[in-house]
Amino acid sequence: MKNANLWRALGRNTILSIILFGALLGLLWVAEQIWPSVTLLKWNDPAWVVGIPASIIGVAYILTIRDPQNYTGFFAGIVMSILLGVQFLLQGAYDSTFLFFCVFIPFQMMSIYKWSRKKEDGGASFEPKFLDTPRMIMSLMMMLFITLGDYLLQTFAFQHNGLGDNVAIKLCNGLLISSSFLANYWLIYRKTDSWIYWALYSIAGIVLFVIINNVFSIVLFVFFLVINSMAGVAWIKGTKPENYGWVKVFTK
């Protein structure tokens, strides 16, 4: 019965996401009618079209795992990752394609296994927790390492330009990959820190698409930032004071 309730929650969140995106697309269509010179909806772009269901399912995924007991959201996360992998493949972003197919999907499968268990190893309740200070520092170092590694990959393998070319764009791309990697990884272990990385992911996306002047994606990532922030607040409220980890330094 409990599992049925979890699946119903996923269904409700999917319907809510469809309604939200329907309203968003409707508003953008109205904007195009008011300002004919502005193109927001790119129905002739296959990558853009694939990105719409990916975004809808992605929001349902976030809304569902806002409840740290509902592992069914990760099934939506797997579908989202497949669609995003296809989208980035169509766009020629092969680093992101590899990430979604070879990293995120396995992470989400691990999350289903981990979250569906009633207790962690040792019998302790599996509750949301912040990282302890050493792991938080390690995580930040990993984010820096992945960001710089992707910067070099973009420079020498994909864009074939100099280290000083397109710095802001390459850094934002690197931050998108590193923050989403760590967000997905720490979700496996129900770490509240994962939502900090999701917020960074959304902010990096906003900055990136402001730079390249993609209005639709700016709106989309602002939407993601709101949804991720709501989920993050819910997890913070659900984290017991004894599980504050590195945050305890700021609550004394």
MARKOLKOL-808231 format. One record per residue (C-alpha): residue in three letters; x, y, z. Coordinates in steps of 0.5 Angstrom, whole numbers, plus 500, padded with zeros to 3 digits. Example, Ala and Ser with C-alpha at 12.3 -4.5 7.8 and 13.67 -1.06 7.14 Angstrom:
2
<rovo: ala	px: 525	py: 491	pz: 516>
<rovo: ser	px: 527	py: 498	pz: 514>
END
This chain:
252
<rovo: met	px: 500	py: 500	pz: 500>
<rovo: lys	px: 506	py: 505	pz: 502>
<rovo: asn	px: 509	py: 503	pz: 495>
<rovo: ala	px: 503	py: 505	pz: 491>
<rovo: asn	px: 502	py: 512	pz: 495>
<rovo: leu	px: 509	py: 513	pz: 493>
<rovo: trp	px: 508	py: 512	pz: 485>
<rovo: arg	px: 501	py: 516	pz: 486>
<rovo: ala	px: 506	py: 522	pz: 488>
<rovo: leu	px: 510	py: 521	pz: 482>
<rovo: gly	px: 504	py: 521	pz: 478>
<rovo: arg	px: 501	py: 527	pz: 481>
<rovo: asn	px: 508	py: 531	pz: 480>
<rovo: thr	px: 508	py: 529	pz: 473>
<rovo: ile	px: 501	py: 532	pz: 472>
<rovo: leu	px: 503	py: 538	pz: 476>
<rovo: ser	px: 510	py: 538	pz: 471>
<rovo: ile	px: 506	py: 538	pz: 465>
<rovo: ile	px: 501	py: 543	pz: 467>
<rovo: leu	px: 507	py: 548	pz: 469>
<rovo: phe	px: 510	py: 547	pz: 463>
<rovo: gly	px: 504	py: 548	pz: 459>
<rovo: ala	px: 503	py: 554	pz: 462>
<rovo: leu	px: 510	py: 556	pz: 461>
<rovo: leu	px: 510	py: 554	pz: 453>
<rovo: gly	px: 504	py: 558	pz: 453>
<rovo: leu	px: 507	py: 564	pz: 456>
<rovo: leu	px: 512	py: 564	pz: 451>
<rovo: trp	px: 508	py: 563	pz: 445>
<rovo: val	px: 504	py: 569	pz: 447>
<rovo: ala	px: 511	py: 573	pz: 448>
<rovo: glu	px: 512	py: 571	pz: 441>
<rovo: gln	px: 506	py: 574	pz: 438>
<rovo: ile	px: 507	py: 580	pz: 442>
<rovo: trp	px: 514	py: 581	pz: 439>
<rovo: pro	px: 515	py: 577	pz: 433>
<rovo: ser	px: 522	py: 579	pz: 432>
<rovo: val	px: 523	py: 574	pz: 438>
<rovo: thr	px: 524	py: 567	pz: 437>
<rovo: leu	px: 523	py: 563	pz: 444>
<rovo: leu	px: 520	py: 556	pz: 441>
<rovo: lys	px: 524	py: 552	pz: 436>
<rovo: trp	px: 520	py: 547	pz: 434>
<rovo: asn	px: 524	py: 545	pz: 428>
<rovo: asp	px: 530	py: 544	pz: 432>
<rovo: pro	px: 530	py: 536	pz: 434>
<rovo: ala	px: 535	py: 537	pz: 440>
<rovo: trp	px: 530	py: 543	pz: 443>
<rovo: val	px: 524	py: 538	pz: 442>
<rovo: val	px: 527	py: 533	pz: 446>
<rovo: gly	px: 529	py: 537	pz: 451>
<rovo: ile	px: 522	py: 539	pz: 453>
<rovo: pro	px: 519	py: 532	pz: 455>
<rovo: ala	px: 526	py: 531	pz: 458>
<rovo: ser	px: 525	py: 538	pz: 462>
<rovo: ile	px: 518	py: 536	pz: 464>
<rovo: ile	px: 520	py: 529	pz: 467>
<rovo: gly	px: 526	py: 532	pz: 470>
<rovo: val	px: 521	py: 537	pz: 474>
<rovo: ala	px: 517	py: 531	pz: 476>
<rovo: tyr	px: 523	py: 528	pz: 478>
<rovo: ile	px: 525	py: 533	pz: 483>
<rovo: leu	px: 518	py: 534	pz: 486>
<rovo: thr	px: 518	py: 527	pz: 487>
<rovo: ile	px: 525	py: 526	pz: 491>
<rovo: arg	px: 523	py: 533	pz: 495>
<rovo: asp	px: 520	py: 527	pz: 499>
<rovo: pro	px: 527	py: 524	pz: 502>
<rovo: gln	px: 523	py: 517	pz: 503>
<rovo: asn	px: 520	py: 517	pz: 495>
<rovo: tyr	px: 525	py: 513	pz: 491>
<rovo: thr	px: 520	py: 513	pz: 485>
<rovo: gly	px: 522	py: 519	pz: 483>
<rovo: phe	px: 529	py: 516	pz: 480>
<rovo: phe	px: 525	py: 512	pz: 475>
<rovo: ala	px: 523	py: 519	pz: 472>
<rovo: gly	px: 530	py: 521	pz: 473>
<rovo: ile	px: 533	py: 515	pz: 469>
<rovo: val	px: 528	py: 517	pz: 463>
<rovo: met	px: 530	py: 524	pz: 464>
<rovo: ser	px: 537	py: 522	pz: 463>
<rovo: ile	px: 536	py: 518	pz: 457>
<rovo: leu	px: 533	py: 524	pz: 454>
<rovo: leu	px: 538	py: 529	pz: 456>
<rovo: gly	px: 543	py: 524	pz: 453>
<rovo: val	px: 540	py: 524	pz: 447>
<rovo: gln	px: 539	py: 532	pz: 447>
<rovo: phe	px: 546	py: 533	pz: 448>
<rovo: leu	px: 548	py: 528	pz: 443>
<rovo: leu	px: 544	py: 532	pz: 438>
<rovo: gln	px: 548	py: 538	pz: 440>
<rovo: gly	px: 555	py: 535	pz: 439>
<rovo: ala	px: 556	py: 536	pz: 447>
<rovo: tyr	px: 559	py: 529	pz: 448>
<rovo: asp	px: 562	py: 530	pz: 455>
<rovo: ser	px: 555	py: 531	pz: 457>
<rovo: thr	px: 552	py: 525	pz: 453>
<rovo: phe	px: 557	py: 521	pz: 456>
<rovo: leu	px: 556	py: 524	pz: 463>
<rovo: phe	px: 548	py: 522	pz: 463>
<rovo: phe	px: 549	py: 515	pz: 460>
<rovo: cys	px: 555	py: 513	pz: 463>
<rovo: val	px: 554	py: 516	pz: 470>
<rovo: phe	px: 548	py: 519	pz: 472>
<rovo: ile	px: 543	py: 513	pz: 470>
<rovo: pro	px: 548	py: 508	pz: 474>
<rovo: phe	px: 548	py: 513	pz: 480>
<rovo: gln	px: 540	py: 514	pz: 479>
<rovo: met	px: 540	py: 506	pz: 479>
<rovo: met	px: 544	py: 506	pz: 486>
<rovo: ser	px: 539	py: 511	pz: 489>
<rovo: ile	px: 533	py: 507	pz: 487>
<rovo: tyr	px: 537	py: 501	pz: 491>
<rovo: lys	px: 539	py: 505	pz: 497>
<rovo: trp	px: 533	py: 509	pz: 498>
<rovo: ser	px: 528	py: 503	pz: 497>
<rovo: arg	px: 532	py: 500	pz: 503>
<rovo: lys	px: 529	py: 501	pz: 510>
<rovo: lys	px: 535	py: 502	pz: 514>
<rovo: glu	px: 542	py: 503	pz: 512>
<rovo: asp	px: 548	py: 498	pz: 514>
<rovo: gly	px: 548	py: 498	pz: 521>
<rovo: gly	px: 541	py: 499	pz: 523>
<rovo: ala	px: 541	py: 506	pz: 523>
<rovo: ser	px: 535	py: 510	pz: 520>
<rovo: phe	px: 537	py: 513	pz: 513>
<rovo: glu	px: 535	py: 520	pz: 514>
<rovo: pro	px: 537	py: 526	pz: 510>
<rovo: lys	px: 544	py: 529	pz: 513>
<rovo: phe	px: 549	py: 534	pz: 511>
<rovo: leu	px: 556	py: 532	pz: 510>
<rovo: asp	px: 561	py: 532	pz: 515>
<rovo: thr	px: 567	py: 538	pz: 514>
<rovo: pro	px: 572	py: 533	pz: 511>
<rovo: arg	px: 567	py: 530	pz: 506>
<rovo: met	px: 565	py: 537	pz: 504>
<rovo: ile	px: 572	py: 540	pz: 503>
<rovo: met	px: 573	py: 533	pz: 499>
<rovo: ser	px: 567	py: 535	pz: 495>
<rovo: leu	px: 569	py: 542	pz: 493>
<rovo: met	px: 575	py: 540	pz: 491>
<rovo: met	px: 572	py: 534	pz: 487>
<rovo: met	px: 568	py: 540	pz: 484>
<rovo: leu	px: 574	py: 544	pz: 482>
<rovo: phe	px: 577	py: 538	pz: 479>
<rovo: ile	px: 572	py: 536	pz: 475>
<rovo: thr	px: 570	py: 543	pz: 472>
<rovo: leu	px: 578	py: 545	pz: 470>
<rovo: gly	px: 578	py: 538	pz: 467>
<rovo: asp	px: 572	py: 539	pz: 463>
<rovo: tyr	px: 575	py: 546	pz: 461>
<rovo: leu	px: 581	py: 543	pz: 458>
<rovo: leu	px: 577	py: 538	pz: 455>
<rovo: gln	px: 573	py: 543	pz: 452>
<rovo: thr	px: 579	py: 547	pz: 450>
<rovo: phe	px: 583	py: 542	pz: 447>
<rovo: ala	px: 578	py: 536	pz: 444>
<rovo: phe	px: 572	py: 540	pz: 442>
<rovo: gln	px: 573	py: 547	pz: 441>
<rovo: his	px: 580	py: 547	pz: 439>
<rovo: asn	px: 582	py: 554	pz: 441>
<rovo: gly	px: 586	py: 557	pz: 446>
<rovo: leu	px: 586	py: 557	pz: 454>
<rovo: gly	px: 584	py: 564	pz: 454>
<rovo: asp	px: 578	py: 563	pz: 449>
<rovo: asn	px: 571	py: 563	pz: 451>
<rovo: val	px: 573	py: 563	pz: 458>
<rovo: ala	px: 566	py: 564	pz: 461>
<rovo: ile	px: 562	py: 559	pz: 457>
<rovo: lys	px: 567	py: 554	pz: 458>
<rovo: leu	px: 567	py: 555	pz: 466>
<rovo: cys	px: 560	py: 555	pz: 466>
<rovo: asn	px: 559	py: 549	pz: 462>
<rovo: gly	px: 564	py: 545	pz: 467>
<rovo: leu	px: 560	py: 548	pz: 473>
<rovo: leu	px: 554	py: 545	pz: 470>
<rovo: ile	px: 557	py: 538	pz: 469>
<rovo: ser	px: 561	py: 538	pz: 476>
<rovo: ser	px: 555	py: 541	pz: 480>
<rovo: ser	px: 550	py: 536	pz: 477>
<rovo: phe	px: 555	py: 530	pz: 478>
<rovo: leu	px: 556	py: 532	pz: 485>
<rovo: ala	px: 548	py: 533	pz: 486>
<rovo: asn	px: 547	py: 526	pz: 483>
<rovo: tyr	px: 552	py: 523	pz: 487>
<rovo: trp	px: 550	py: 525	pz: 494>
<rovo: leu	px: 543	py: 524	pz: 493>
<rovo: ile	px: 545	py: 517	pz: 493>
<rovo: tyr	px: 546	py: 517	pz: 500>
<rovo: arg	px: 541	py: 522	pz: 502>
<rovo: lys	px: 546	py: 528	pz: 503>
<rovo: thr	px: 542	py: 535	pz: 504>
<rovo: asp	px: 548	py: 538	pz: 500>
<rovo: ser	px: 546	py: 535	pz: 494>
<rovo: trp	px: 541	py: 541	pz: 493>
<rovo: ile	px: 546	py: 546	pz: 494>
<rovo: tyr	px: 549	py: 543	pz: 488>
<rovo: trp	px: 543	py: 543	pz: 484>
<rovo: ala	px: 542	py: 550	pz: 486>
<rovo: leu	px: 549	py: 552	pz: 483>
<rovo: tyr	px: 547	py: 548	pz: 477>
<rovo: ser	px: 541	py: 552	pz: 476>
<rovo: ile	px: 545	py: 559	pz: 477>
<rovo: ala	px: 551	py: 556	pz: 472>
<rovo: gly	px: 546	py: 555	pz: 467>
<rovo: ile	px: 542	py: 562	pz: 468>
<rovo: val	px: 549	py: 565	pz: 467>
<rovo: leu	px: 551	py: 561	pz: 461>
<rovo: phe	px: 545	py: 562	pz: 457>
<rovo: val	px: 545	py: 570	pz: 459>
<rovo: ile	px: 552	py: 570	pz: 456>
<rovo: ile	px: 550	py: 566	pz: 449>
<rovo: asn	px: 543	py: 570	pz: 449>
<rovo: asn	px: 538	py: 564	pz: 449>
<rovo: val	px: 532	py: 567	pz: 452>
<rovo: phe	px: 528	py: 560	pz: 453>
<rovo: ser	px: 534	py: 557	pz: 457>
<rovo: ile	px: 534	py: 563	pz: 461>
<rovo: val	px: 527	py: 562	pz: 463>
<rovo: leu	px: 528	py: 554	pz: 464>
<rovo: phe	px: 534	py: 555	pz: 468>
<rovo: val	px: 530	py: 560	pz: 473>
<rovo: phe	px: 524	py: 555	pz: 473>
<rovo: phe	px: 529	py: 550	pz: 475>
<rovo: leu	px: 532	py: 554	pz: 481>
<rovo: val	px: 526	py: 555	pz: 484>
<rovo: ile	px: 524	py: 548	pz: 484>
<rovo: asn	px: 531	py: 546	pz: 486>
<rovo: ser	px: 531	py: 551	pz: 492>
<rovo: met	px: 524	py: 549	pz: 494>
<rovo: ala	px: 526	py: 542	pz: 494>
<rovo: gly	px: 532	py: 544	pz: 498>
<rovo: val	px: 528	py: 548	pz: 503>
<rovo: ala	px: 524	py: 542	pz: 504>
<rovo: trp	px: 530	py: 537	pz: 506>
<rovo: ile	px: 533	py: 542	pz: 510>
<rovo: lys	px: 527	py: 543	pz: 514>
<rovo: gly	px: 527	py: 535	pz: 515>
<rovo: thr	px: 534	py: 535	pz: 517>
<rovo: lys	px: 535	py: 534	pz: 524>
<rovo: pro	px: 540	py: 538	pz: 528>
<rovo: glu	px: 544	py: 532	pz: 530>
<rovo: asn	px: 545	py: 531	pz: 522>
<rovo: tyr	px: 547	py: 538	pz: 521>
<rovo: gly	px: 555	py: 536	pz: 519>
<rovo: trp	px: 559	py: 542	pz: 517>
<rovo: val	px: 553	py: 546	pz: 518>
<rovo: lys	px: 554	py: 546	pz: 525>
<rovo: val	px: 559	py: 551	pz: 525>
<rovo: phe	px: 555	py: 556	pz: 523>
<rovo: thr	px: 549	py: 554	pz: 528>
<rovo: lys	px: 553	py: 555	pz: 534>
END
